[in-house]
Amino acid sequence: MKNKLLAVKSGFILRLSGVLASLLWTLVMHAQSVPHPYLNPQKFEKEINGKKTGIAFLKNKKGMTVAITNFGARLVSVIVPDKTGNPVDVVVGFNSIDAYIQAVGRNYGATVGRYANRMAKGQFTLDGTTYQLPLNNNGNNIHGGPNGFNEQVWDWVEKSDRAVTLAYLSKDGENGFPGNLKVQITFSLNDQNELKIAYTAETDKKTVLNLTNHSYFNLEGGGSVTGYQVYINADHYTPVNEAMIPTGEIVPVTNTPFDLRKPTIISSVVDAPHPQLKYGGGFDHNFVLNKQKGGKTPELAATAYSPKTGILMKVFTTEPGIQFFTANTLKGVDKDRNGKPINAREAFCFETQHFPDAPNHPNFPSTLLSPGEQFQSVTIYQLLTQ
């Protein structure tokens, strides 16, 4: 009788162990199938102008997760562990396509083009022909105009858990630009916490091109960024006039608030009594990067560091410039994914680029793209803790 009881008891324990093991396995598999802690892929499914939007996720072995939507080829989310291991989303964004569509700000996380930044009077000349672009920024053109690349539904080319490639055909005459322009962007993530954005483009007619990613970053997941330390590897910058259009000068940063060649707390310089800072209400300027390798290999351009979270962002790029923007124009109208108003200086942008208004300044690096040439550009955002 005793042996029978032991056998029954042993059998029950084995069955219970099996049930528990099965339950544990189910939970593990479910956890692996959940691509993001709070983004619901269904909320990114919509049809815009006959094309379907969606979202893709990248993940590495160190707990870094990246979310990308084909609406505007934009970064929706970048989650990394802070110095205590807690996850922080360092990209200011929203939880649905509808929220991006309804936002007053049109560039959260987006790829902007065909020409990022400003173009004086929305005009440039190629081979004697003057092209007129839409005027959408105080009598000038910014980020290519309304319905630019940030508003387009891009085509999925490839998707995996480490890389996503998107493509878009900008037709001849779109927003006033000449040439049928084919653009591809690959977002890839490695185990060194490097998010790489690689751009390529080709045209069938001479055109101008300047592409960048317009993510608003916050290394604490929200709140003011003025306590961050910022470094920019630039001996010079391009000053602007009151309309924020470059004057054409390239001037030294020495003895100005623009000297960020050593890690500098933003609050110590952003409100300095300097006319350039008054024009932009803070930093909204192009820095001329110090380049050592001719631009073909990504080089260190800038860093930002939050002492609170210990998150350090390093930016490497092949581009000749970077726009440092302290989000001075955000007015709290849009609310982030947590329902909190997005206010001025509660984010920053590191927009790697060619210079603003370059087609109208022969002394600036050229943005001309001709048939038979391939535009190539690489920017890497590396996120570490220290």
N, C-alpha and C positions, 0 to 999 in steps of 0.2 A: 504493500500500500504506500509506504514511504517513497519507494522508487518511482511509483506512478505519479505521486504528487510532484516529485522533483522534475520528472519528465514534462509534466504539464506546465510547471512553473518555468522551466527552461524554454519550452516552446513559446510560451507567452512573451518571455523576454526577447527571444529572437524575432518574433513577429513585431513587437513594439520597436525594437531596434531597426527593423526593416522599414517600418512606417516612418520613424524619425529620420532615417537616412534619406528616404524618398522625399520627405517634406523639406529637408535641408537642401537636397539637390534641386528641388523645384524652386526654392527661394534663391539659390545661387544663380540658376539659369535665368530666373526672372530679373534679378539684379543686373546680370550681364546684358539682358535684352533691353533694359531701360537706358536709352542713349544719353539722357540728360536729367538732372534732378528736378527741373521744373519747367522745361520747355516741352509742350505737347506738339508733336509733329502735325497733328490734324489742324491745329490753329495756324499753320503756315501753308495750308493747302487752299488755293484760291485761283480763280481764272481772271487774268487781267489782259485785256485786249486780245483775247483768244489764246493766251498762253498760260500754262499752269505753273504756279509757284510751289515751292517746297522747301525743305530744310535738310541739311546733311550734317553729320557729326564726325569729328575727328577725335581720337583719344590716344594717349601714349601710356607708357608703363609707370610714369611718375604722377599720375592723377590729373594731368592737364587735359581739359576737354574744350573743344572748339566747335561752335555752331555757325553754319554758313547758310544763308538763303540765296536763291537765284534771283530774288527781287532786288535789283540794284547790286548784285554780286557783293553782298555785304556781310560783314562779321556781325553776328547777332550776340554772341557770347564767347568769352574766353575765361574759363575757370582754372585757377591754379591754387595750390595750398599755400597759406601764408607761413610765417616762421613758427607758428604753433601747430601747423597741420590743418587748420580750418580752411575750407574752400572759400575763395573770394572771386567773384566775377568782376574782372577788371575792365570790361567793355560796357559802356552805358547803352542800354537798349530796351527792347520791349518783348512781350511774350506772344505776339501774334502779328500776322501780316496786316490785319486791319489797323493795329496800333501804329505801324509804320506809315500806312497810307494816311491816317488821320492826323499824324504829328505835324506841328507847325514847322519844325526843323526837318529838312528833307534829306540830310546827309548822314544821319546816325549810322556809323559802320560801313558806309557805302563806298563803292568804287565811283570816283567822279571823273568826268571827261565829257566831250573829247578833249577839252583843255581845262585842266584843274587850275584853280585860283583865278586871278583877275586878268581881263584883257581891256585895255583902255578904249573907251567908246565902242567896244565890241567890234573892233576892226583890226584887220591885218592884211598885208599885201604880199602876193606871190606872183612873180613873173609879170608884174605890171597890173595885175587884177586885184582890186580891193574887195575883200569879202566882209559882209556885214552880218554880225551875229546878234541874237536877241539881247536887249539891254535889261538886265534883271538885278542890277546892283548899283544904284545911284548913277545911272547913265552909263554904266559899264557892263561888261559881261563877267559873270563868275561861274566857275565850274561847268563851262560849256553851254549854260543856259537852261531854261525850263525844259522838262522832259529829257534831261541828259541821261548819262549812263546809270545814274542812281535811281532813275524811275523805270528802267527797262527790265523786262523779264528775260534773263539770260538762259541760254540752253545748257543743259547738263551734258558734258562730254564724257567724263569718267567720274566714278565715285568709289571710294574705299574708306576704310577706317583711318587711313593715314594721309589721303590726298583727295582733293576734289578739283576738277577742271571745269571751267565755265567758258562759254563762247558767246560773242555777240557780233552781229553785222550792223555797223552804222552806215546807212546808205548815203550815197552822194547827195549833198544838199541838206542833210539832217542838221537842224539848228544853224544852217548857213555854212557848214564846213564842206569843203570839196573832197571828192573821192569816196569810193566804197571801201570802208575800213573794216578789216576782219581782226577782231581782238580775242585773245584767249588769256585766261588767268588761272593759274594753278595755286591753290592753297595747300600746303603740306605741313605736317607736324612730325618732328622726330623726338627721340628720347632725351635730347638735351634741352627740351622745352623751347625749341625754336619753331616759331610759326613763320614759314617762308611764303612770301607772295611773289610769284614770278609772272611777269607780263610779257606777252609777245603780240605784235601787230603788223599787218601788211596793208598796203593801199594800192589802188590802181590809178591814182592821180595824186600829184603833189598836195600835201596837206600839212597841218601842224598838229602835234600830239603831245599831251602832257597828262599822264595818268597818276593817280595816287589813291590811297585808301584814307577815308575821312572818319576813322573811328575816334570817338570820344573815350578817353581812358580815365579810369579812376582806380588807383591801386589799393583803395580801401573799400571798394564796393559802394561808395557814396560819401557825401560830405565834401568840404573844401579841399582843394589840392594845393593851397598856398603854402602848406607846411612841407611839401615835398622838396627834395634836393634834385636839381636839374643840372645836367652837363650837356653842352653842345660843342662838338669838335669843329669850331669855326673861328677863324681869325677876322672874318669880314661878314657883313650883312648888306642887304639891299634896302636902303631907306625908301619911304613912300611919301606921297603928298597927302593932303587932307582926305582925298577920296580913296586912299589906300592903294594907289597905283604907284609902282616903282618910279623913282625919278630917273633911273638909269645909272645912278652912281653905285659903286661898290666901295664901301667905306670900312675902315678898321673898327673893331669892337672895343679896342683899348680905351680905357677911361670912360666907358659908357655902361648903362645897365645891361647892354647886350653882350657884355663879356661874361660868358658862361663857360669859360674854358676850365674852370674848376667847379666841382659840385657846389651849387648855390641855392639857398632856400628861396623859393619863389617870392614869398612875402617881402623879402629884403630888397627886392628890385622892381617888382611889378608896378608899384605906384610911385616910382621915382619921378622927380620933376623933369621929365625929358619930353620934348615935343612929339617924338615918335610914339611914345607910350600913350600920350594924350589922344593922338589920332585914332589909335586902335582900342582905347579903353583898357590897355594892357598889352600883352604880347600878341601880335598877329602878324609876324614878320618872317621873311625868308632869310635863312642863314646860309652863307656860302661855305660849304663843307671843305675841310682840308682833305685833299685826296692825294694818296701816295701811289696807287697802282693803276692809274689811268681810267678808272671807272668801270673796269670789266669784272672786278671782284668786289663783293660787298665789303665795305669798310665801316668801322665804328663811326656812327654819326652823332648819337646822343644817348643819354641815360636819364632815367627818372627813378627816384627811390622814395618809398614811404617808410619812415622810421617806425610807424605804428604797426604795420603788417610785416615789415622786413622784405617786402616785395621790391625787387630791382628789375626794371625794364631796360634792356639794351637794344638799340636799334642799329642795324647794319644795312647799308644800301649801296647800290651802284649809281644812284642819282647824285647830281652835283649840289642839290640844295635840300633843305628841310624847313617846312613852315612850322614854327612853334606858336601854338594858339592856346591861350588860357581861357577859352570859351567865354569871352567877355560878353557876347551877344545873347547868351541864353538867359531867358527872363522868367523862368519858372512856369511857363505856360504848359509845356509838355511835362508829363509825369512818367517816371521810369517804371521798370517792371515791378517795382515794389510799391507803386502808387505815390511815390514822393516827387514833388516838383523838382525839375532839373534847373538849377539856378546858375548864374554866372560864376565862373571859377570853381565849379564843382566837377570839372573834367579838364583834360588837356588833350591837344592833338599834336602828334608828330607826323606831319604829312611829308613824306619823302617825294621829291619832285624836281623838275626843271623850274626855272625862275618864272615868277608871274610876269605877264606881258612881254615875254622874251621875243616874240616875233617883231615887236616894235623897238627892240634894243639890240643892235648888231653886236654889241660888246658882251651880251649874255650868251651862254651856251645855246646852240641852235636846237630848236624843236621841230625842224623840218623833217618830214618823212616822205621819201620819193618811191615810186614804183620800182620793184626789184630789190628794195631794202627790207630788212626786218628790224622792227623796233624790239629791243629787249631791255628789260629792267627787272631788278631783283631787290626786294626789301625783306629783312628778317627782323621779327620782334622776338627777342629771347626774354623769358621771364624766369627769374631766379629768386632765391631768398637768401638773406644774410643778416 
